């Protein structure tokens, strides 16, 4: 298939997905994309569907290889920490897409502010190791886990909680929903999937991650006022009731 045909086949599978990779592929394919039928989504792996009556798969290598029914004679390595998404139809490899993420400028400010406040920072991602390593190095985060399915993210968060850590989780994808539900405080991005938004205790209405620092400071001030009011109420009652 040509580059344009491969993009349109991938976009047909991703057309109704809210995932950021899906949005990127659909945008790159442009107009005139057909719709796949019998879609089956496997969180953290990829998806399958029928296009013109023929099964197609898009996603991780292992997921797509089952439909291609063969191994590639080589493994692609994307430059600069990019992630690779594969496309195949029944018994035939078709294409691979190299996708790169750019960090939000406010991410640096958020991580710096959290460190100064004495908070630990972890990255739990379903992306490939090179992509996660590149992001972790750019942000200076040591605890970065890659290639995690939803269950893996859930287990990693539980391990933190078992060490008596109070965990706040920020997420935007379908794969993040179980972890958002498990965290002590869950923050969903407004531009994320509906499932993630439904699981969030807090909804961040824009992409400015630094707003989380403001929210944390406001929460601390609110808690201080509550404790001060309780102290005054207790002191008043201890004096007024005996009198």
N, C-alpha and C positions, 0 to 999 in steps of 0.2 A: 504494500500500500504506500501511497505518497504521504508526505508529512501532513498535508491538509486532510487527507482521508483518515489518517490515524487520529488526528485531533478531533475530528467530527465523531468518530466512533467512541473515543473516550468521553467526549462531551455528552453524547447520547446516554451513556451510563450515569454520568454525574449531574445531569440536567436538574434534577429535583433534590439534590443533596445540598445541605447547608455548610458542608465542610469547606475550609479555606482552600484546600487543594482543588476541590470541585469547582469553586468559583473561578480560580485561576485558569483551569482548563477550559471551562465554558467560555470565559472571556477571550481566551486565545483562539478558540474555534470560530468565533463570530456567529453570523446568522446562518440559517438554513440547517440547523441541527435537528435530526430526527429524534424520536423518543424511544428508549428501550422499554421492553416489557419484561414481566416476570423478574423484577429486580429483587435481589437478595443481598442485604448488607451484612457484612461480618465486621463488627467493631474492631478496629485496630489492625485489620487484615486487608480489607478491600471490598469489592462488590462484584456481583455477576448479574447478567441480564441477557435477554435475547434481542438482537438487532436483525431485522429482516428474517426472523425465524432461526437465526444461528446464535448459539451461546457465545458470549464474550465475557472476559474477566479483566478487571483493572485493580491494581493494588500492589501489595508486597510480592516479592519474588516467589516465596513459598506458596502463597495463595494462587497466583496466576499459573505457576508451574503445574498445578493439578489439572487445569483445563488444557494447557498446552501439551500435557502428557509426555513431556521430554524436558531435559535440562539444557540450558544454553551452554554452548561449548566454551563460553567465557563469562566472567562476571564484570559488570560495568562498575567503574569507580568514578563518581561525579566529583568535579573539582570544588574546592572552597566550601566543603561541608554541605553540599546540596543533597537533597533526598531524591531517590530514584523510584518512579512508579512505572510498573510494567503493564503492557496490554497484550492480550492474546485472544484468539478465537479457538474453537474446538480443534485441538491437534496442531496449532500453528502459532508461533510467536509473531507478533506484529510490530511492536514499537516499545520504546522506553522514553520516559520524560524525566528530565533533570529539573528539579524545582528548588529554588533557593528562597530563604526567608530573610527579610530585613528587620532588624530590631527597631521597635518604637523608640524614639529619642527619650521618652519619659522613663523607659525601662532602666537606664543607667541611674537616673535620679532616684527612682524607687529603691533599687538595690543598695545604693549608697546610704540613703536615709534609714533603711531597715538595719543595716550594719551598725550605723551610728547609734541606733536605739537598742542595740544588743540582741537583735533578732537573728536567728539562723535562717538561711535561705537554701531551698532545695529545688531541683528541677526534675519532674517526673514526666517523661515524654514517650510517645509511641513512635517518634521518628527514629531514623537510623542513627547509629553511634556517631558517624562523622559530623552530621548536622547538629546533634546535641552537644558534642564536644566543642564545636566552633562557637555556639551560642554561650556555653558555659565559660569558655576562655575569655570571650569578649566582655562578659559581665563579672568575671572573677568569682564564679560560683564553683565550689569544690564538689558538693554533693549533687551530681547530675546523673540520672539513670535514663538510659535510652531503650528503645524497642519494647516498651511496656504495653501489654494489653490492659484493658480496664481492670482486670483482676490483679495484675501486677502493680498498678498504681494504687489500688485499694490496699494491697498487702504492704506496700512501702509506707503509706500513710499510717496504717495501723502500727507498724513498727516504731514510728516516731511517737505515737500516742502511748504505746506501752512503756516508753522511756519517760513518761509523764510530761511530754511536751504538749503545749497548747498550740494547735495547728490551724492556721488560716490558709485556705486553698483558693487560688484564682484559676479559673478555667473557662473555656468557651466552646468545647466540642462535645459530641455525643459520648466519646470515650471518657470524658471528665465527670459525667453525671454521677456514677457510683462514688467517686472520691469526694465530690462536692457534698454528697449526702452524708458521708462519714466524718468530714472535718468538723472541728468545733465551730469555726466560722467559715462560711463559703461565700465567695464573691464571683459572680458571673458577669461576663462582658455582654453589653447590650447587643453587640454585633455577632454574638455567638449563636449556637443552636437553641431552639426553643426548649429542648429537654434540659440543657445546661441552665438556662434562665429559670426554669421552673424549680430547679434544685438549689438555686442560690439564695442565701439569706439576704445578701446585698447585691444590688444590680448596679454596675458601673455604667452610667449613661453615655460615656464617651470613651475614647481610646487613651485618655490621659491617665496613665498608671500612677503618676505622682499624686493624683487625688486620693489614693489609698493612704498616703502619709498624712494628708489633711484629715481624713476620716479617723485614722488611728489617734491623732492628737485630740480631736474633738471628743472621741470616746473616753480618752484618759481624763480630760477636763470634766466631762459629764460624771464620770465615776467619782472624781474628787469632790464635786459638788454634792453628790448623793451621800457620800460618807460624812461630809461636813454637816449636812442637814440632819443625818441620823445622830451624829455626836451632839449637836445642839438640842435636838429633841430629847435625847436621853438625859442630858444634863438638866434641862428644864423640868422634866418629869421627876427626876430624883430630888430636886429642890422644891417643886410646887406641890407634889402629892403629900409629902410629910407636913408641909406648912398648912 
